[in-house]
Amino acid sequence: MDQKFLVLLAARGLLVCLSLPPVCGAQDGLQEVMEEGLEEEMDVEDELDLGLAAGEEEDEMMEGDAQEEAPAEPKNSSDSQVTYKAPEPMGEHFIAESFDRGTLDGWVMSSAKKEEADEDIAKFTGKWVVEEMKDSKLAGDKGLVLKTRAKHHAISAQLLRPFVFDSKPLIIQYEVNFQSGLDCGGAYVKLLTQTPDLDLDQFTDKTPYTIMFGPDKCGEDFKLHFIFRHKNPKTGEFEEKHAKKPTLNLRTYFTDKKTHLYTLMLNPDNSFEVLVDQTVVNSGSLLSDMTPAVNPAAEIEDPDDQKPEDWDERPKIQDPAAAKPEDW
């Protein structure tokens, strides 16, 4: 059944600059997965070092009758200035947002209250703005920035149309820059499940979602989430399936104050890949490499299994009726 999903950016207590190259949406279930190359992205940050630094030539003092050369005239800095051009989505896509328009038109900021939290911190009152990074070298390159610490933040927007898990992969991709560092918080994306009572203005951490993906940190615990909710065909209940933690040390992505590109690819053969800066950091099967696994093990322990009361714990027991053969 076709269902609409929404893309959500959620973060807690940090200053972060987000920029979304073309990304895709999702649908419920994840029992069949997925779609084919749907986007092209342009990462202008990778080109920042090109043409920006002009070397200075020193005058050489020549011995003998050699003439002094006139000092090289400094190059006009405007000649080497990189001109920023906002990326344009190419190919099939379900949502694409660079924030270079400078507005939050089409986005809904949550004004809900978090359950089971103290009244003074329960409300989603974190401030979102669209602006350039504080150390940006590209005039006009904007992002979604969190301006308040120790607050709950949540913002969402609808996809252009439903995404159906069928014969093509689903690709979710966006950039994050922790420009002021963080102690505890997340900059992850959720694809929300379309339900009759879905209200983006009241969306919280309890709002049903289908996929959750992105970086998260608290203290010295650095994470890169990939979670999906799967409906158990026998019980009818939804269960969270978590990808294993990447073996790569993730600390650098949170502390170097550089822009990093996070990508999740879900393929029709039920395989997945998680990439950072176009390098695979995690991969596996949606059916067997998630915890708990979608497909249970062929053999499972019987929780009601018990030893008989007369069970003998000795590893070897002498057979009292044993006798040597006559021709021993």
C-alpha positions as protocol buffer text, in pm:
chain_id: "A"
residue {
  index: 1
  type: MET
  ca { x: 0 y: 0 z: 0 }
}
residue {
  index: 2
  type: ASP
  ca { x: 138 y: 338 z: -96 }
}
residue {
  index: 3
  type: GLN
  ca { x: 197 y: 571 z: 193 }
}
residue {
  index: 4
  type: LYS
  ca { x: 344 y: 918 z: 224 }
}
residue {
  index: 5
  type: PHE
  ca { x: 642 y: 988 z: 441 }
}
residue {
  index: 6
  type: LEU
  ca { x: 791 y: 1306 z: 570 }
}
residue {
  index: 7
  type: VAL
  ca { x: 1150 y: 1405 z: 621 }
}
residue {
  index: 8
  type: LEU
  ca { x: 1237 y: 1528 z: 968 }
}
residue {
  index: 9
  type: LEU
  ca { x: 1546 y: 1695 z: 1103 }
}
residue {
  index: 10
  type: ALA
  ca { x: 1581 y: 1651 z: 1476 }
}
residue {
  index: 11
  type: ALA
  ca { x: 1858 y: 1769 z: 1705 }
}
residue {
  index: 12
  type: ARG
  ca { x: 1915 y: 1831 z: 2072 }
}
residue {
  index: 13
  type: GLY
  ca { x: 2133 y: 2087 z: 2242 }
}
residue {
  index: 14
  type: LEU
  ca { x: 2393 y: 2175 z: 1980 }
}
residue {
  index: 15
  type: LEU
  ca { x: 2486 y: 2426 z: 1716 }
}
residue {
  index: 16
  type: VAL
  ca { x: 2481 y: 2254 z: 1382 }
}
residue {
  index: 17
  type: CYS
  ca { x: 2466 y: 2363 z: 1020 }
}
residue {
  index: 18
  type: LEU
  ca { x: 2268 y: 2132 z: 793 }
}
residue {
  index: 19
  type: SER
  ca { x: 2251 y: 2138 z: 418 }
}
residue {
  index: 20
  type: LEU
  ca { x: 2052 y: 1889 z: 215 }
}
residue {
  index: 21
  type: PRO
  ca { x: 2166 y: 1782 z: -130 }
}
residue {
  index: 22
  type: PRO
  ca { x: 1891 y: 1594 z: -322 }
}
residue {
  index: 23
  type: VAL
  ca { x: 1744 y: 1321 z: -104 }
}
residue {
  index: 24
  type: CYS
  ca { x: 1459 y: 1073 z: -122 }
}
residue {
  index: 25
  type: GLY
  ca { x: 1165 y: 974 z: 86 }
}
residue {
  index: 26
  type: ALA
  ca { x: 1048 y: 641 z: 223 }
}
residue {
  index: 27
  type: GLN
  ca { x: 749 y: 420 z: 297 }
}
residue {
  index: 28
  type: ASP
  ca { x: 635 y: 182 z: 568 }
}
residue {
  index: 29
  type: GLY
  ca { x: 728 y: -180 z: 622 }
}
residue {
  index: 30
  type: LEU
  ca { x: 1068 y: -228 z: 466 }
}
residue {
  index: 31
  type: GLN
  ca { x: 963 y: -581 z: 382 }
}
residue {
  index: 32
  type: GLU
  ca { x: 1044 y: -511 z: 21 }
}
residue {
  index: 33
  type: VAL
  ca { x: 1320 y: -270 z: -50 }
}
residue {
  index: 34
  type: MET
  ca { x: 1390 y: -31 z: -266 }
}
residue {
  index: 35
  type: GLU
  ca { x: 1494 y: 195 z: -567 }
}
residue {
  index: 36
  type: GLU
  ca { x: 1754 y: 297 z: -832 }
}
residue {
  index: 37
  type: GLY
  ca { x: 1995 y: 586 z: -863 }
}
residue {
  index: 38
  type: LEU
  ca { x: 1781 y: 876 z: -813 }
}
residue {
  index: 39
  type: GLU
  ca { x: 1997 y: 1174 z: -759 }
}
residue {
  index: 40
  type: GLU
  ca { x: 2311 y: 1360 z: -831 }
}
residue {
  index: 41
  type: GLU
  ca { x: 2464 y: 1574 z: -563 }
}
residue {
  index: 42
  type: MET
  ca { x: 2718 y: 1853 z: -568 }
}
residue {
  index: 43
  type: ASP
  ca { x: 2948 y: 1887 z: -270 }
}
residue {
  index: 44
  type: VAL
  ca { x: 3096 y: 2233 z: -313 }
}
residue {
  index: 45
  type: GLU
  ca { x: 3287 y: 2203 z: 15 }
}
residue {
  index: 46
  type: ASP
  ca { x: 3527 y: 1958 z: -150 }
}
residue {
  index: 47
  type: GLU
  ca { x: 3641 y: 2235 z: -385 }
}
residue {
  index: 48
  type: LEU
  ca { x: 3712 y: 2504 z: -129 }
}
residue {
  index: 49
  type: ASP
  ca { x: 4087 y: 2467 z: -153 }
}
residue {
  index: 50
  type: LEU
  ca { x: 4099 y: 2512 z: -529 }
}
residue {
  index: 51
  type: GLY
  ca { x: 4207 y: 2854 z: -649 }
}
residue {
  index: 52
  type: LEU
  ca { x: 4190 y: 3024 z: -313 }
}
residue {
  index: 53
  type: ALA
  ca { x: 4554 y: 3045 z: -214 }
}
residue {
  index: 54
  type: ALA
  ca { x: 4794 y: 3245 z: -430 }
}
residue {
  index: 55
  type: GLY
  ca { x: 5164 y: 3207 z: -352 }
}
residue {
  index: 56
  type: GLU
  ca { x: 5383 y: 3510 z: -300 }
}
residue {
  index: 57
  type: GLU
  ca { x: 5712 y: 3540 z: -482 }
}
residue {
  index: 58
  type: GLU
  ca { x: 6013 y: 3679 z: -303 }
}
residue {
  index: 59
  type: ASP
  ca { x: 6262 y: 3905 z: -472 }
}
residue {
  index: 60
  type: GLU
  ca { x: 6590 y: 3733 z: -540 }
}
residue {
  index: 61
  type: MET
  ca { x: 6914 y: 3919 z: -471 }
}
residue {
  index: 62
  type: MET
  ca { x: 7146 y: 3838 z: -758 }
}
residue {
  index: 63
  type: GLU
  ca { x: 7521 y: 3856 z: -714 }
}
residue {
  index: 64
  type: GLY
  ca { x: 7755 y: 4027 z: -956 }
}
residue {
  index: 65
  type: ASP
  ca { x: 7603 y: 4229 z: -1237 }
}
residue {
  index: 66
  type: ALA
  ca { x: 7265 y: 4055 z: -1227 }
}
residue {
  index: 67
  type: GLN
  ca { x: 6976 y: 4299 z: -1230 }
}
residue {
  index: 68
  type: GLU
  ca { x: 6712 y: 4301 z: -963 }
}
residue {
  index: 69
  type: GLU
  ca { x: 6372 y: 4193 z: -1082 }
}
residue {
  index: 70
  type: ALA
  ca { x: 6072 y: 4395 z: -988 }
}
residue {
  index: 71
  type: PRO
  ca { x: 5859 y: 4236 z: -715 }
}
residue {
  index: 72
  type: ALA
  ca { x: 5570 y: 4032 z: -844 }
}
residue {
  index: 73
  type: GLU
  ca { x: 5248 y: 4221 z: -811 }
}
residue {
  index: 74
  type: PRO
  ca { x: 4998 y: 4055 z: -577 }
}
residue {
  index: 75
  type: LYS
  ca { x: 4711 y: 3887 z: -751 }
}
residue {
  index: 76
  type: ASN
  ca { x: 4371 y: 4037 z: -714 }
}
residue {
  index: 77
  type: SER
  ca { x: 4190 y: 3827 z: -458 }
}
residue {
  index: 78
  type: SER
  ca { x: 3871 y: 3863 z: -657 }
}
residue {
  index: 79
  type: ASP
  ca { x: 4034 y: 3673 z: -945 }
}
residue {
  index: 80
  type: SER
  ca { x: 4068 y: 3360 z: -728 }
}
residue {
  index: 81
  type: GLN
  ca { x: 3737 y: 3396 z: -547 }
}
residue {
  index: 82
  type: VAL
  ca { x: 3517 y: 3089 z: -582 }
}
residue {
  index: 83
  type: THR
  ca { x: 3171 y: 3175 z: -708 }
}
residue {
  index: 84
  type: TYR
  ca { x: 2907 y: 2971 z: -532 }
}
residue {
  index: 85
  type: LYS
  ca { x: 2620 y: 2830 z: -732 }
}
residue {
  index: 86
  type: ALA
  ca { x: 2332 y: 2667 z: -547 }
}
residue {
  index: 87
  type: PRO
  ca { x: 2300 y: 2296 z: -633 }
}
residue {
  index: 88
  type: GLU
  ca { x: 2003 y: 2200 z: -845 }
}
residue {
  index: 89
  type: PRO
  ca { x: 1840 y: 1857 z: -809 }
}
residue {
  index: 90
  type: MET
  ca { x: 1889 y: 1632 z: -1108 }
}
residue {
  index: 91
  type: GLY
  ca { x: 1697 y: 1317 z: -1192 }
}
residue {
  index: 92
  type: GLU
  ca { x: 1414 y: 1167 z: -991 }
}
residue {
  index: 93
  type: HIS
  ca { x: 1393 y: 1293 z: -633 }
}
residue {
  index: 94
  type: PHE
  ca { x: 1137 y: 1315 z: -356 }
}
residue {
  index: 95
  type: ILE
  ca { x: 1273 y: 1611 z: -162 }
}
residue {
  index: 96
  type: ALA
  ca { x: 1572 y: 1839 z: -220 }
}
residue {
  index: 97
  type: GLU
  ca { x: 1661 y: 2139 z: -5 }
}
residue {
  index: 98
  type: SER
  ca { x: 1983 y: 2339 z: -3 }
}
residue {
  index: 99
  type: PHE
  ca { x: 1839 y: 2626 z: 209 }
}
residue {
  index: 100
  type: ASP
  ca { x: 2014 y: 2871 z: -23 }
}
residue {
  index: 101
  type: ARG
  ca { x: 1683 y: 3056 z: -66 }
}
residue {
  index: 102
  type: GLY
  ca { x: 1741 y: 3183 z: 286 }
}
residue {
  index: 103
  type: THR
  ca { x: 1395 y: 3091 z: 414 }
}
residue {
  index: 104
  type: LEU
  ca { x: 1217 y: 2806 z: 592 }
}
residue {
  index: 105
  type: ASP
  ca { x: 918 y: 2816 z: 358 }
}
residue {
  index: 106
  type: GLY
  ca { x: 760 y: 2471 z: 343 }
}
residue {
  index: 107
  type: TRP
  ca { x: 909 y: 2360 z: 675 }
}
residue {
  index: 108
  type: VAL
  ca { x: 711 y: 2314 z: 998 }
}
residue {
  index: 109
  type: MET
  ca { x: 877 y: 2371 z: 1335 }
}
residue {
  index: 110
  type: SER
  ca { x: 741 y: 2158 z: 1618 }
}
residue {
  index: 111
  type: SER
  ca { x: 586 y: 2337 z: 1914 }
}
residue {
  index: 112
  type: ALA
  ca { x: 511 y: 2019 z: 2107 }
}
residue {
  index: 113
  type: LYS
  ca { x: 613 y: 1916 z: 2458 }
}
residue {
  index: 114
  type: LYS
  ca { x: 825 y: 1612 z: 2526 }
}
residue {
  index: 115
  type: GLU
  ca { x: 662 y: 1352 z: 2747 }
}
residue {
  index: 116
  type: GLU
  ca { x: 814 y: 1259 z: 3082 }
}
residue {
  index: 117
  type: ALA
  ca { x: 1036 y: 1567 z: 3095 }
}
residue {
  index: 118
  type: ASP
  ca { x: 1055 y: 1859 z: 3335 }
}
residue {
  index: 119
  type: GLU
  ca { x: 827 y: 2147 z: 3243 }
}
residue {
  index: 120
  type: ASP
  ca { x: 1112 y: 2395 z: 3191 }
}
residue {
  index: 121
  type: ILE
  ca { x: 1286 y: 2176 z: 2932 }
}
residue {
  index: 122
  type: ALA
  ca { x: 995 y: 1976 z: 2787 }
}
residue {
  index: 123
  type: LYS
  ca { x: 896 y: 2218 z: 2512 }
}
residue {
  index: 124
  type: PHE
  ca { x: 1045 y: 2214 z: 2164 }
}
residue {
  index: 125
  type: THR
  ca { x: 1155 y: 2576 z: 2177 }
}
residue {
  index: 126
  type: GLY
  ca { x: 1491 y: 2549 z: 2005 }
}
residue {
  index: 127
  type: LYS
  ca { x: 1554 y: 2820 z: 1748 }
}
residue {
  index: 128
  type: TRP
  ca { x: 1618 y: 2738 z: 1382 }
}
residue {
  index: 129
  type: VAL
  ca { x: 1756 y: 2987 z: 1129 }
}
residue {
  index: 130
  type: VAL
  ca { x: 1889 y: 2974 z: 774 }
}
residue {
  index: 131
  type: GLU
  ca { x: 2228 y: 3141 z: 741 }
}
residue {
  index: 132
  type: GLU
  ca { x: 2584 y: 3092 z: 624 }
}
residue {
  index: 133
  type: MET
  ca { x: 2829 y: 2901 z: 841 }
}
residue {
  index: 134
  type: LYS
  ca { x: 3034 y: 3130 z: 1060 }
}
residue {
  index: 135
  type: ASP
  ca { x: 3358 y: 3026 z: 888 }
}
residue {
  index: 136
  type: SER
  ca { x: 3212 y: 2987 z: 541 }
}
residue {
  index: 137
  type: LYS
  ca { x: 3437 y: 3066 z: 244 }
}
residue {
  index: 138
  type: LEU
  ca { x: 3150 y: 3058 z: -3 }
}
residue {
  index: 139
  type: ALA
  ca { x: 2925 y: 3362 z: -1 }
}
residue {
  index: 140
  type: GLY
  ca { x: 2565 y: 3251 z: -48 }
}
residue {
  index: 141
  type: ASP
  ca { x: 2618 y: 2893 z: 69 }
}
residue {
  index: 142
  type: LYS
  ca { x: 2356 y: 2866 z: 344 }
}
residue {
  index: 143
  type: GLY
  ca { x: 2239 y: 2594 z: 576 }
}
residue {
  index: 144
  type: LEU
  ca { x: 1986 y: 2516 z: 846 }
}
residue {
  index: 145
  type: VAL
  ca { x: 2145 y: 2623 z: 1176 }
}
residue {
  index: 146
  type: LEU
  ca { x: 2046 y: 2555 z: 1536 }
}
residue {
  index: 147
  type: LYS
  ca { x: 2103 y: 2865 z: 1746 }
}
residue {
  index: 148
  type: THR
  ca { x: 2013 y: 2749 z: 2098 }
}
residue {
  index: 149
  type: ARG
  ca { x: 2179 y: 2505 z: 2334 }
}
residue {
  index: 150
  type: ALA
  ca { x: 2012 y: 2259 z: 2572 }
}
residue {
  index: 151
  type: LYS
  ca { x: 1680 y: 2281 z: 2390 }
}
residue {
  index: 152
  type: HIS
  ca { x: 1463 y: 2034 z: 2201 }
}
residue {
  index: 153
  type: HIS
  ca { x: 1455 y: 2100 z: 1826 }
}
residue {
  index: 154
  type: ALA
  ca { x: 1242 y: 1939 z: 1555 }
}
residue {
  index: 155
  type: ILE
  ca { x: 1151 y: 2053 z: 1206 }
}
residue {
  index: 156
  type: SER
  ca { x: 983 y: 1868 z: 919 }
}
residue {
  index: 157
  type: ALA
  ca { x: 860 y: 1894 z: 560 }
}
residue {
  index: 158
  type: GLN
  ca { x: 651 y: 1676 z: 332 }
}
residue {
  index: 159
  type: LEU
  ca { x: 790 y: 1478 z: 43 }
}
residue {
  index: 160
  type: LEU
  ca { x: 687 y: 1575 z: -307 }
}
residue {
  index: 161
  type: ARG
  ca { x: 511 y: 1238 z: -351 }
}
residue {
  index: 162
  type: PRO
  ca { x: 505 y: 892 z: -193 }
}
residue {
  index: 163
  type: PHE
  ca { x: 804 y: 662 z: -229 }
}
residue {
  index: 164
  type: VAL
  ca { x: 720 y: 298 z: -300 }
}
residue {
  index: 165
  type: PHE
  ca { x: 967 y: 24 z: -209 }
}
residue {
  index: 166
  type: ASP
  ca { x: 970 y: -177 z: -527 }
}
residue {
  index: 167
  type: SER
  ca { x: 1250 y: -212 z: -782 }
}
residue {
  index: 168
  type: LYS
  ca { x: 1463 y: 94 z: -716 }
}
residue {
  index: 169
  type: PRO
  ca { x: 1697 y: 190 z: -428 }
}
residue {
  index: 170
  type: LEU
  ca { x: 1618 y: 455 z: -172 }
}
residue {
  index: 171
  type: ILE
  ca { x: 1895 y: 710 z: -113 }
}
residue {
  index: 172
  type: ILE
  ca { x: 1897 y: 954 z: 179 }
}
residue {
  index: 173
  type: GLN
  ca { x: 2177 y: 1209 z: 176 }
}
residue {
  index: 174
  type: TYR
  ca { x: 2258 y: 1532 z: 357 }
}
residue {
  index: 175
  type: GLU
  ca { x: 2549 y: 1735 z: 495 }
}
residue {
  index: 176
  type: VAL
  ca { x: 2625 y: 1822 z: 857 }
}
residue {
  index: 177
  type: ASN
  ca { x: 2878 y: 2060 z: 1010 }
}
residue {
  index: 178
  type: PHE
  ca { x: 2913 y: 2074 z: 1389 }
}
residue {
  index: 179
  type: GLN
  ca { x: 3061 y: 2422 z: 1360 }
}
residue {
  index: 180
  type: SER
  ca { x: 3064 y: 2489 z: 1734 }
}
residue {
  index: 181
  type: GLY
  ca { x: 3111 y: 2131 z: 1851 }
}
residue {
  index: 182
  type: LEU
  ca { x: 2864 y: 1960 z: 2082 }
}
residue {
  index: 183
  type: ASP
  ca { x: 2842 y: 1778 z: 2413 }
}
residue {
  index: 184
  type: CYS
  ca { x: 2518 y: 1590 z: 2370 }
}
residue {
  index: 185
  type: GLY
  ca { x: 2286 y: 1599 z: 2071 }
}
residue {
  index: 186
  type: GLY
  ca { x: 2190 y: 1457 z: 1736 }
}
residue {
  index: 187
  type: ALA
  ca { x: 2161 y: 1575 z: 1377 }
}
residue {
  index: 188
  type: TYR
  ca { x: 1967 y: 1285 z: 1234 }
}
residue {
  index: 189
  type: VAL
  ca { x: 1690 y: 1257 z: 978 }
}
residue {
  index: 190
  type: LYS
  ca { x: 1369 y: 1061 z: 1024 }
}
residue {
  index: 191
  type: LEU
  ca { x: 1124 y: 953 z: 758 }
}
residue {
  index: 192
  type: LEU
  ca { x: 794 y: 976 z: 942 }
}
residue {
  index: 193
  type: THR
  ca { x: 515 y: 726 z: 891 }
}
residue {
  index: 194
  type: GLN
  ca { x: 194 y: 869 z: 748 }
}
residue {
  index: 195
  type: THR
  ca { x: -79 y: 811 z: 1005 }
}
residue {
  index: 196
  type: PRO
  ca { x: -430 y: 959 z: 1033 }
}
residue {
  index: 197
  type: ASP
  ca { x: -339 y: 1160 z: 1341 }
}
residue {
  index: 198
  type: LEU
  ca { x: 0 y: 1288 z: 1218 }
}
residue {
  index: 199
  type: ASP
  ca { x: 43 y: 1655 z: 1311 }
}
residue {
  index: 200
  type: LEU
  ca { x: 380 y: 1803 z: 1220 }
}
residue {
  index: 201
  type: ASP
  ca { x: 329 y: 2092 z: 1460 }
}
residue {
  index: 202
  type: GLN
  ca { x: 306 y: 1839 z: 1744 }
}
residue {
  index: 203
  type: PHE
  ca { x: 574 y: 1600 z: 1639 }
}
residue {
  index: 204
  type: THR
  ca { x: 809 y: 1464 z: 1910 }
}
residue {
  index: 205
  type: ASP
  ca { x: 1046 y: 1172 z: 1963 }
}
residue {
  index: 206
  type: LYS
  ca { x: 736 y: 952 z: 2007 }
}
residue {
  index: 207
  type: THR
  ca { x: 600 y: 1027 z: 1658 }
}
residue {
  index: 208
  type: PRO
  ca { x: 599 y: 704 z: 1452 }
}
residue {
  index: 209
  type: TYR
  ca { x: 873 y: 685 z: 1192 }
}
residue {
  index: 210
  type: THR
  ca { x: 992 y: 434 z: 932 }
}
residue {
  index: 211
  type: ILE
  ca { x: 1363 y: 517 z: 899 }
}
residue {
  index: 212
  type: MET
  ca { x: 1603 y: 706 z: 1125 }
}
residue {
  index: 213
  type: PHE
  ca { x: 1951 y: 794 z: 999 }
}
residue {
  index: 214
  type: GLY
  ca { x: 2235 y: 1023 z: 1099 }
}
residue {
  index: 215
  type: PRO
  ca { x: 2496 y: 1122 z: 1358 }
}
residue {
  index: 216
  type: ASP
  ca { x: 2427 y: 1139 z: 1732 }
}
residue {
  index: 217
  type: LYS
  ca { x: 2652 y: 1196 z: 2032 }
}
residue {
  index: 218
  type: CYS
  ca { x: 2637 y: 1208 z: 2409 }
}
residue {
  index: 219
  type: GLY
  ca { x: 2955 y: 1241 z: 2610 }
}
residue {
  index: 220
  type: GLU
  ca { x: 3216 y: 1013 z: 2453 }
}
residue {
  index: 221
  type: ASP
  ca { x: 2958 y: 793 z: 2282 }
}
residue {
  index: 222
  type: PHE
  ca { x: 2973 y: 870 z: 1908 }
}
residue {
  index: 223
  type: LYS
  ca { x: 2701 y: 711 z: 1695 }
}
residue {
  index: 224
  type: LEU
  ca { x: 2587 y: 697 z: 1336 }
}
residue {
  index: 225
  type: HIS
  ca { x: 2231 y: 568 z: 1350 }
}
residue {
  index: 226
  type: PHE
  ca { x: 2054 y: 355 z: 1095 }
}
residue {
  index: 227
  type: ILE
  ca { x: 1727 y: 225 z: 1238 }
}
residue {
  index: 228
  type: PHE
  ca { x: 1407 y: 114 z: 1072 }
}
residue {
  index: 229
  type: ARG
  ca { x: 1073 y: 9 z: 1215 }
}
residue {
  index: 230
  type: HIS
  ca { x: 941 y: -325 z: 1092 }
}
residue {
  index: 231
  type: LYS
  ca { x: 595 y: -468 z: 1145 }
}
residue {
  index: 232
  type: ASN
  ca { x: 608 y: -823 z: 1281 }
}
residue {
  index: 233
  type: PRO
  ca { x: 380 y: -1027 z: 1052 }
}
residue {
  index: 234
  type: LYS
  ca { x: 274 y: -1256 z: 1337 }
}
residue {
  index: 235
  type: THR
  ca { x: 217 y: -1012 z: 1625 }
}
residue {
  index: 236
  type: GLY
  ca { x: 131 y: -703 z: 1420 }
}
residue {
  index: 237
  type: GLU
  ca { x: 358 y: -495 z: 1643 }
}
residue {
  index: 238
  type: PHE
  ca { x: 631 y: -263 z: 1516 }
}
residue {
  index: 239
  type: GLU
  ca { x: 989 y: -336 z: 1620 }
}
residue {
  index: 240
  type: GLU
  ca { x: 1298 y: -119 z: 1587 }
}
residue {
  index: 241
  type: LYS
  ca { x: 1581 y: -280 z: 1390 }
}
residue {
  index: 242
  type: HIS
  ca { x: 1926 y: -131 z: 1456 }
}
residue {
  index: 243
  type: ALA
  ca { x: 2229 y: -159 z: 1228 }
}
residue {
  index: 244
  type: LYS
  ca { x: 2551 y: -266 z: 1393 }
}
residue {
  index: 245
  type: LYS
  ca { x: 2783 y: 11 z: 1504 }
}
residue {
  index: 246
  type: PRO
  ca { x: 3048 y: 104 z: 1245 }
}
residue {
  index: 247
  type: THR
  ca { x: 3396 y: -21 z: 1331 }
}
residue {
  index: 248
  type: LEU
  ca { x: 3539 y: 313 z: 1213 }
}
residue {
  index: 249
  type: ASN
  ca { x: 3625 y: 569 z: 1480 }
}
residue {
  index: 250
  type: LEU
  ca { x: 3356 y: 836 z: 1437 }
}
residue {
  index: 251
  type: ARG
  ca { x: 3507 y: 1098 z: 1668 }
}
residue {
  index: 252
  type: THR
  ca { x: 3666 y: 1301 z: 1388 }
}
residue {
  index: 253
  type: TYR
  ca { x: 3332 y: 1369 z: 1219 }
}
residue {
  index: 254
  type: PHE
  ca { x: 3203 y: 1534 z: 1537 }
}
residue {
  index: 255
  type: THR
  ca { x: 3513 y: 1730 z: 1636 }
}
residue {
  index: 256
  type: ASP
  ca { x: 3692 y: 1855 z: 1322 }
}
residue {
  index: 257
  type: LYS
  ca { x: 3431 y: 2127 z: 1251 }
}
residue {
  index: 258
  type: LYS
  ca { x: 3427 y: 2029 z: 883 }
}
residue {
  index: 259
  type: THR
  ca { x: 3130 y: 1959 z: 661 }
}
residue {
  index: 260
  type: HIS
  ca { x: 3064 y: 1587 z: 612 }
}
residue {
  index: 261
  type: LEU
  ca { x: 2828 y: 1415 z: 370 }
}
residue {
  index: 262
  type: TYR
  ca { x: 2614 y: 1136 z: 518 }
}
residue {
  index: 263
  type: THR
  ca { x: 2450 y: 886 z: 282 }
}
residue {
  index: 264
  type: LEU
  ca { x: 2221 y: 587 z: 334 }
}
residue {
  index: 265
  type: MET
  ca { x: 2150 y: 350 z: 43 }
}
residue {
  index: 266
  type: LEU
  ca { x: 1881 y: 82 z: 66 }
}
residue {
  index: 267
  type: ASN
  ca { x: 1881 y: -157 z: -229 }
}
residue {
  index: 268
  type: PRO
  ca { x: 1615 y: -382 z: -389 }
}
residue {
  index: 269
  type: ASP
  ca { x: 1807 y: -695 z: -281 }
}
residue {
  index: 270
  type: ASN
  ca { x: 1759 y: -592 z: 85 }
}
residue {
  index: 271
  type: SER
  ca { x: 2121 y: -483 z: 125 }
}
residue {
  index: 272
  type: PHE
  ca { x: 2222 y: -146 z: 270 }
}
residue {
  index: 273
  type: GLU
  ca { x: 2525 y: 82 z: 275 }
}
residue {
  index: 274
  type: VAL
  ca { x: 2610 y: 373 z: 504 }
}
residue {
  index: 275
  type: LEU
  ca { x: 2865 y: 620 z: 368 }
}
residue {
  index: 276
  type: VAL
  ca { x: 3045 y: 923 z: 508 }
}
residue {
  index: 277
  type: ASP
  ca { x: 3206 y: 1150 z: 251 }
}
residue {
  index: 278
  type: GLN
  ca { x: 3133 y: 883 z: -13 }
}
residue {
  index: 279
  type: THR
  ca { x: 3328 y: 617 z: 178 }
}
residue {
  index: 280
  type: VAL
  ca { x: 3141 y: 307 z: 300 }
}
residue {
  index: 281
  type: VAL
  ca { x: 3156 y: 281 z: 681 }
}
residue {
  index: 282
  type: ASN
  ca { x: 2883 y: 20 z: 733 }
}
residue {
  index: 283
  type: SER
  ca { x: 2699 y: -233 z: 516 }
}
residue {
  index: 284
  type: GLY
  ca { x: 2500 y: -551 z: 538 }
}
residue {
  index: 285
  type: SER
  ca { x: 2162 y: -716 z: 494 }
}
residue {
  index: 286
  type: LEU
  ca { x: 1837 y: -564 z: 613 }
}
residue {
  index: 287
  type: LEU
  ca { x: 1714 y: -915 z: 692 }
}
residue {
  index: 288
  type: SER
  ca { x: 2003 y: -1066 z: 885 }
}
residue {
  index: 289
  type: ASP
  ca { x: 2247 y: -790 z: 989 }
}
residue {
  index: 290
  type: MET
  ca { x: 2010 y: -581 z: 1200 }
}
residue {
  index: 291
  type: THR
  ca { x: 1947 y: -621 z: 1573 }
}
residue {
  index: 292
  type: PRO
  ca { x: 1713 y: -791 z: 1634 }
}
residue {
  index: 293
  type: ALA
  ca { x: 1718 y: -964 z: 1294 }
}
residue {
  index: 294
  type: VAL
  ca { x: 1412 y: -945 z: 1071 }
}
residue {
  index: 295
  type: ASN
  ca { x: 1443 y: -1315 z: 993 }
}
residue {
  index: 296
  type: PRO
  ca { x: 1488 y: -1515 z: 1316 }
}
residue {
  index: 297
  type: ALA
  ca { x: 1764 y: -1774 z: 1347 }
}
residue {
  index: 298
  type: ALA
  ca { x: 1692 y: -2127 z: 1220 }
}
residue {
  index: 299
  type: GLU
  ca { x: 1728 y: -2256 z: 1576 }
}
residue {
  index: 300
  type: ILE
  ca { x: 1638 y: -2065 z: 1889 }
}
residue {
  index: 301
  type: GLU
  ca { x: 1661 y: -2147 z: 2255 }
}
residue {
  index: 302
  type: ASP
  ca { x: 1346 y: -2280 z: 2419 }
}
residue {
  index: 303
  type: PRO
  ca { x: 1288 y: -2043 z: 2713 }
}
residue {
  index: 304
  type: ASP
  ca { x: 1079 y: -2310 z: 2889 }
}
residue {
  index: 305
  type: ASP
  ca { x: 1337 y: -2587 z: 2849 }
}
residue {
  index: 306
  type: GLN
  ca { x: 1441 y: -2740 z: 3185 }
}
residue {
  index: 307
  type: LYS
  ca { x: 1668 y: -3021 z: 3296 }
}
residue {
  index: 308
  type: PRO
  ca { x: 1501 y: -3332 z: 3439 }
}
residue {
  index: 309
  type: GLU
  ca { x: 1517 y: -3362 z: 3818 }
}
residue {
  index: 310
  type: ASP
  ca { x: 1740 y: -3670 z: 3794 }
}
residue {
  index: 311
  type: TRP
  ca { x: 1987 y: -3506 z: 3553 }
}
residue {
  index: 312
  type: ASP
  ca { x: 2344 y: -3620 z: 3625 }
}
residue {
  index: 313
  type: GLU
  ca { x: 2596 y: -3335 z: 3581 }
}
residue {
  index: 314
  type: ARG
  ca { x: 2896 y: -3568 z: 3543 }
}
residue {
  index: 315
  type: PRO
  ca { x: 3050 y: -3532 z: 3194 }
}
residue {
  index: 316
  type: LYS
  ca { x: 3124 y: -3909 z: 3180 }
}
residue {
  index: 317
  type: ILE
  ca { x: 2933 y: -4186 z: 3352 }
}
residue {
  index: 318
  type: GLN
  ca { x: 3059 y: -4543 z: 3397 }
}
residue {
  index: 319
  type: ASP
  ca { x: 2828 y: -4803 z: 3245 }
}
residue {
  index: 320
  type: PRO
  ca { x: 2770 y: -5054 z: 3526 }
}
residue {
  index: 321
  type: ALA
  ca { x: 2664 y: -5322 z: 3276 }
}
residue {
  index: 322
  type: ALA
  ca { x: 2972 y: -5284 z: 3060 }
}
residue {
  index: 323
  type: ALA
  ca { x: 3181 y: -5603 z: 3016 }
}
residue {
  index: 324
  type: LYS
  ca { x: 3483 y: -5697 z: 2807 }
}
residue {
  index: 325
  type: PRO
  ca { x: 3419 y: -5908 z: 2499 }
}
residue {
  index: 326
  type: GLU
  ca { x: 3529 y: -6274 z: 2530 }
}
residue {
  index: 327
  type: ASP
  ca { x: 3803 y: -6216 z: 2267 }
}
residue {
  index: 328
  type: TRP
  ca { x: 3937 y: -5893 z: 2427 }
}
